[in-house]
Amino acid sequence: MRAMSNTIRSRRALTTLTALAAGALVLTACGGGDDKKDDNGAQDSASPSSSTLALPKLDGTTLEVAAVWTGQEQKNFKQVLAEFEKRTGAKVTFVPAQDPIINFLGSKIAGGQPPDIALLPQPGAIKQAVQKGWAKPLDADTLSEVQKNYSPGWQDIGKVGGKQYGVYYKAANKSLIWYNATVFENAGAKEPKTWQDLQTAAQTVYDSGVTPFSVGGADGWTLTDWFENVYLSQAGPEKYDQLAQHKIKWTDPSVKQALTTLAQVWGKKGYVAGGAKGALQTEFPASVTQTFTGGDQPKAGMVYEGDFVQVNIGETKAKVGTDAKVFPFPAVGSAAPVVSGGDAAVVFKDSKGAQALAKFLASPDAATIQAKLGGYLSPNKSVPNSAYPNEVQRTIAKSLIASGDDFRFDMSDQAPQAFGGTPGKGEWKDLQDFLQNPADVAGTQARLEKDAAAAYGSGS
């Protein structure tokens, strides 16, 4: 379901959540205060101390779970699967998938080997899986767990045709900019609240001898996230919803304005680490780590991306809240943006074991295990805030839950995967080309509209 719920409509959503996040994120300047846990979340998993979750005995059952997760994120999720194995006796294998995951799943299904469950990173992918007859609706027991733990908005984006297919196991606050505290301190830069403030901070960092921004342009989705934050704040939530559903064209003046604004960063000489060429060769993980390594002279002072950046920061010596700090994406228009993303567990083989695993992933038990490991955010309102390993993450999690249904889901993730979720094609490729030539606003709009019209027209 690409269209958002009718309840998710108010501009008030932007100001409410942003105010909460902005105020609480000031805590990062104190390095977490009395937080005694490792700021990078480097601790062992632990199952919830008490649980009333009923799961069947599944001795002899084998299950496969597919997701595009790699590195530490995959490692942490495997600990969640291990807990499910411990409780049920089932054997669960993690299957690494590739983007676009719909194509990956198509090849698995064509070969007669679909996974039991796949974690889908786009609502558009859920709809496609249902349309192709691959996805299976949740059974009554699993549905009850979803309804108990998730707000209506998070339930709605996992539905197709009124039926619940997706369990949003993982969420992301995609309206954050992380910065190297030493770089800001040495430069005398201040945390910005507006787009103009951001440009001032960037110039201050640049004048100190450090490149302001690290951009993981090799992964086109990071560029769509940049665009969405600028567009939501500048054009407003109503236009955002219209563009997400392709009810207005990418040649609309609002898109021109957003791209022109983005070019103030992407197109300014010396503002992007490695220039456009270097950024297009930098994958997302490296865009983060290069911001927090190199002592007083890292490759960049700031990197934009969601709360999950903490996993990558954890691979450096930097401590979240002390060396690596964060501020909300600044207001470009009248209100700062709040963009969310997420990964939904979808059943592909309807069995007792698959439904039980979906139920487990819908429970606070599963999410609490991964929350304790850091670099993870759950939209499950039953997860205790204390499960998150540092003050920064607790603040982000509290803000997400407090927003209820008042958020905007990642625009490219709502689009057909051919447009919003395929490496080297559609929006990903068009924005990579724009990063390389930010002066070509009109040409970029034309290409975006051509690719969007083809994808939305075919529904693929």
N, C-alpha and C positions, 0 to 999 in steps of 0.2 A: 504494500500500500504506500504509494508515493505521497499522496495528499495527507497533510497533517490533520489531526482531529480538530473539529470546530472549536474545541475548548482552548486550543493553543493559538490564540489570536491577539492578545493584548500587548500593546507597547509597554504596559506596566510590567510585564514579565522581564523586560530588559533592565529596567531601573531597579526592580526589587532584588533580583539575583545579583546584579552587578554591585549594588550597594553593599550587600552582605559579603560578597566575595572580596570587594576592595577593602572594606573595613577590617575583615578578619585576616586578609593576606598581609596586613601590616605586621602581623606577628612574625613574619619571616625575617624581619629586620632584627629580631631578638634571638634568632637561631633556635626557636622552639621553646625557649624558657625552661620550664621544669620538665620538659619531655626527656625521659631517661632512656628511651629506646633509640636504637641506631637510626639516624636520620636517613639512611639509604635503605632502610627496611631489610637489612641483611640479618635476618634471624630465621630460625627454623620454623616450619609450619607447625601448627597445633590444631587439633580438631576442637570444635566448640566444647566448652566444659560440660554443658548439658544440652540435650537435644530430645525433642519429641517427634522428630521426623521418622515416619514409618517407611521402611524400605523392604522389599521382598528378599528372600534368600535366592541367590542366583548362581549357586555353585555349578560349574560346568558351562556357564554362559560366557561367550566371547563377544566383545563389542569393539567397534572401531569408531574413533572420533576424528574428524578432519577439521583442520583450521589452518590459516595462513601464518599463524604465530611462529616466531623463531626465537632463538637465543634465550635470554632469561625469562621472557614472557612464556615461552613454551615450557621451559623447565619448571616454572612456578605452577602452571596449569596442570602439569603431570602430577604434582603433589596433591592436587584436588582429586584427580582421577584415582590416585593411590588410596585416598580415604574412601572413595566409593567402593573400590575393590575390597578394602578391609571390612567394610560394613555389610557387603552383599555376597562376597565370594566370587564375584564376576571377574573376568580378566579383560582389561581395557587397553587397547593399543591406540596410541596417537599417530595419526597419519598426516604428515606435512603436506599442505596444499599450496598451490600457486595461484597468483592473480592472473586473470579473473577467475574466482573460485567456481562460478557457474560453468565455465568451460572445463575446468578440472573435474568437477562432479559429473558433467556430461560424459566425459571419457570413461570415468569409473563405472557409470551406470551402463554405458554401451558395452562395456566389458563384463557386465554382470556382477560387478563388485562395488555396489554403493556402500558408503560408510553408514553406520547406524545413525549417527548424528553428525551434522556439520555446523560449524560456527560461521554464520553468514554476516559479513560486515556492512551490508546494505539492505535497507527495506526493499529496494528494487530487486535485489537478488532473491529475497523471500518470495516476492510476487511471481518472479520468473519460475522459481522452483515449483510453485503451486500450479501455475499455468501449464507447465510441462508434465504435471502429474507425478512429480518426484516426491514432493513434501507431503508428510502425513500430519493431520491435525492432532493436537494434544488430547490425551484421554481425560476423562472427568477428574481423576485423582490428581494428575499433573496440573490441569487447569485450575483446580481449587487452590493449589500451592501458589500459582501465578497470581490469582486474584487476591490472595491474602497478603502478598508481599510487594506488589507493584501498583503504582498509581495508574489511573485509567489511561493517561497519555502514553506511558511505557507499554501498557497492554495493547493499545490501539495500533502502534507502529509494528507490532508483531502479528497483526491480524490481516487476513485476506478474505474478502467476501463475508465478513462477520465472524469467521472462524479463527481461533487462536492457533497459530503455527509456530511462532517464535517466542523463545524465552530470552529476554535481554539479560544475559549473564554479565556482560561487561559494558561499561559506559565510559565516556571520555568528556572532560571539559576541554573544549578545543579553542578556548578564548584566553590563552595565557601566553605571556612572553617571559622566558627565563633569562637571567643575566648573571654574568660573572661579577660577583660583589667587589673583588679586588680591582677590576677594570673600572667599574663605576666610581669606586672610592678614589682611585688614583686620578681619574679624569675630572672628578667633581660633578659627575652627572647625577641627576635626580630621577626617581621613578616618575614616568609620565602618566598623565590622566587623559590627555587629548592627543589627537594625531599630530597637532602642531608641537606639543610637548615631546612627542616621540622623535620628531625630526630634530628638535633642539638637543635632546639627549644623544641622538645619533651623531650629530655634528660635534658635540662635546667629546664623545668617545673617539671620533675620527681625528679630531685635533690633538688628542693625547697620543696618537700614534698607533691605535688599534682599529682594525676594521669593525664597523658597527654590527653588521648582521651576518649570521651563518644561515645559509638556505640549502636545504636538502633537495635540490632541483632534479636529481636523478630519479626521485620518486614523485611523480606528478601529483599525487594526492596532497602533498604538503602545499603545493601551489594553489590547489582548489580551496584549501583551508584558509590561506591568506585572503583570497578573493572573497570568500563567504563572510569573513569577519568585517572586512571593509564594506561590502555590499549591504549586509544586514544593518550595520550602524548608520550608514549613509542614506540608503534608500528606504529603510524601514521594514518592519515585519510583513506588512501586506504585500509589498512588491516582492519581498523574498519568497513568500509562499507562491506568488504568481509565477516567478521565474523558475522555482523548483518544479512546478507542474507544467512548465512550458506554456503557460497561458499568456505570457508576454514573450516577445522574441529577444534573443541575445543582441539584437541590433538596437534595442531600446536605449534611449538617452541615459537611463540610470546605470546601465552596464558601461557605457562610455565614461561616465563620471567615475565609477569605481576603478576601472582600468587606468584611467588618467591619474587617479590618486595613488594606486599601487606603483605606478611608474616613478613616483617621487622617491621611492625607496629602491625599487629594482633597477631603475635606470640612472641612478646617481652614481657617478664614477667614484670608485673606492668605498662604496657602502656595502657591497656584498663580497664576502670572502671568496677569493679566487676569480672574481668577476663572474659574468654570466657563464662563461665556458667552464670555470672551475665548479660553480654551483651545480651545473647540469651533470657533472661527474661525481657529485657528492651525494651519497645515499643518506637517508634520514638518520641512522644511528651515528654516522660520522659527523653529521652536522651538529649533533648535540655534544659528542665527546670533544670535538675540536674547540668548542667554546669553553670547556672547563679543564683543558690541559695546556701546558706551555707556560706555566707560571704567570709572570706579569705581562707576557706577550702571547696570549692565545691567538688563534687565527681569527677570532671574532669575539665581540663583547656580549652579544645577545643572540638568542635563537628562539624563534616562534614555534610553538606546538603545545599539545595538550598535556594533561597531568601525567600521562604515561612516560613522559620524558625522564621521570625519576629513575626508571629502570636503567636507562642509558647513562645518566649521571652517576649511578651506582657503580659503573664500570671504570670510573675515574676516582681520584682521591678526594674530589670535592664533596662536601657535605651539604645536603639540602637544608636550606634555612640559614646557613652560615656562609658558605662559599658560593653556593648556587641559590639565588633568590628569584622571586617571581612577582610579576604584577599582572593585573587583568589587561587584556587587549584594550588599548585606549579608545575612547570615543572618537569616531570619525565624524558622526553626525550629532544628533541631540542626545543620544544615549549609547553607552558602550554595548558591544554585542555579547550575546551568550549563545554560543553554538555548541551543540552536543553531538556525539557520535556513539556508536555502540556495536556490539557483536551479539547476535541472537543464535541460540542453540535451536536447531530445527531437526526434527526426526525424519529420516529418510527410509528406515526399515521399521515398520510398525510392529514392535514386539514388546513383551513384558519388560525385557531388559532395557531397551531403548527408552521406553516411557519412564522407567524408574530412574534412569540417568538424567533425563530431562527434568524430572521432579526434583532430583538432588540439586541440579544446577539452578533451579528456581528457588531453592531454599536458602536461608541465611547461613546454613551450615557450610555450604560449598564456598560461597562468597567470602565468608569470614576467614577461611583458610588462606585464600589468595590475598585478601586485604592485608593480612599480617605480614606478607612477604614484600609489600611495597610496589609502587608503580602500577597500581590497579585501582579502579573505581567501579563501584557497583550501584545500579539504580534501584537495588532491592532495599526498600525502606526498613526492613527488619534487621539489617546488618548493624550491629552496635558501632557507633562512631569511634569508640575506644579501640576497635580492631585495627584501625589504620596506624601505621608505625611512626608517624611524625606529625607535628602540628600543621605543617603545610597541607599534607594529605587529608587530615581530619577536617580542616577548613573547607577544602574543595569538596569533600564528600558531603559535609553538612549543607553546603550551598546547593548542591545538586538535589538532595532530598527535599530541602526547604522550597525549592522552586516548584515542586509538585508537577503539574502539567504545563507550567509556563516556561517553555524553552523552545528553541528551534533546532530541529535535527539537521545534521550535515546535509547541505543541498546536493552535492554530487552523489551521496549515498542514497538519496531518494530517486535519482535519475535511473533510467535503464543502464545496465552495466556497460553496454557498448559506448555510451557517452560519458558516464561519470565514474567508471571503475575499471577501465582497461588500459594497462601500460602501453604507451606508444600510440594511443588512439584517442579520439574524442577530446573531451575537456582537458585531460591530462596532457596530451600532446600539444594542444592549442595554447595552453598556458606555459608550457615549456618553451614553445616558440616565442611567446610574448616576453618571457624572461630574457631571451636572447636578443629581442628587438622591441623594447618597451615603447618605442616611438610609433609602432604600427598598431594603434588602437583600432582604427576602422577595419583593417584587414583581419585583426584578431576577432573582432565582433562577427565579421562575415563568416569566418571559419567556424566559430563556435555555433552560430545559428545553423549553418549547413549541416554540421555534425549532429546537433541536437534534433533538428527536424527529421533527419534520417532515423535516428535512434528512437525517438518518441513515436514516430510514424509506424515503425515496425514493432515497437514494444519490446525490442531486444536489448 
